[in-house]
Amino acid sequence: MSMTKIIGILLIVAGVLGLIYGGFSYTKETHSAKLGPLAISVQERETVLVPVIASVGAIVLGVFLIVAGRNK
């Protein structure tokens, strides 16, 4: 399997996941304080939204790479 096909498949999978989930969230630690034996930390949940056009573009590009790799 050529590298072009692998990248095409990965782009299609990423695009489909972007359409299904619409984004992803992660937690990051922003502040922490330690007062003797007491430790305090603040965690914030960040959300990254994936635009629909980016997901569709990834799918289209992935299909194009697979088709272009097949024609060689």
TAGITA-V729363 format. One record per residue. N is the residue number from 1. SS is DSSP state (H for helix, E for strand, - for the rest). PHI is phi in whole degrees, -180 to 180 (* if undefined). PSI is psi as a letter, one per 20 degrees, with the letter a starting at -180 (NA if undefined). Layout:
n->(N & N)
ss->(SS & SS)
phi->(PHI & PHI)
psi->(PSI & PSI)
This chain:
n->(1 & 2 & 3 & 4 & 5 & 6 & 7 & 8 & 9 & 10 & 11 & 12 & 13 & 14 & 15 & 16 & 17 & 18 & 19 & 20 & 21 & 22 & 23 & 24 & 25 & 26 & 27 & 28 & 29 & 30 & 31 & 32 & 33 & 34 & 35 & 36 & 37 & 38 & 39 & 40 & 41 & 42 & 43 & 44 & 45 & 46 & 47 & 48 & 49 & 50 & 51 & 52 & 53 & 54 & 55 & 56 & 57 & 58 & 59 & 60 & 61 & 62 & 63 & 64 & 65 & 66 & 67 & 68 & 69 & 70 & 71 & 72)
ss->(- & - & H & H & H & H & H & H & H & H & H & H & H & H & H & H & H & H & H & H & H & - & E & E & E & E & E & E & E & E & E & E & E & E & E & - & - & E & E & E & E & E & E & E & E & E & E & E & E & - & - & H & H & H & H & H & H & H & H & H & H & H & H & H & H & H & H & H & H & H & - & -)
phi->(* & -80 & -64 & -64 & -67 & -63 & -64 & -61 & -65 & -63 & -66 & -64 & -63 & -63 & -66 & -65 & -63 & -64 & -71 & -71 & -93 & 76 & 156 & -148 & -122 & -146 & -111 & -127 & -88 & -105 & -132 & -147 & -141 & -127 & -117 & 64 & -80 & -96 & -118 & -124 & -139 & -115 & -116 & -114 & -96 & -103 & -122 & -111 & -92 & -99 & -63 & -61 & -65 & -69 & -66 & -65 & -62 & -65 & -65 & -63 & -65 & -62 & -64 & -61 & -66 & -68 & -68 & -67 & -69 & -75 & -79 & -75)
psi->(p & r & h & g & g & g & g & g & g & h & g & g & g & h & g & g & h & h & h & g & h & j & a & q & q & r & p & q & p & g & q & q & q & o & n & c & i & p & p & p & q & p & p & q & p & q & p & o & p & o & q & h & h & h & g & g & h & g & g & g & h & g & g & g & h & g & g & h & h & h & i & NA)
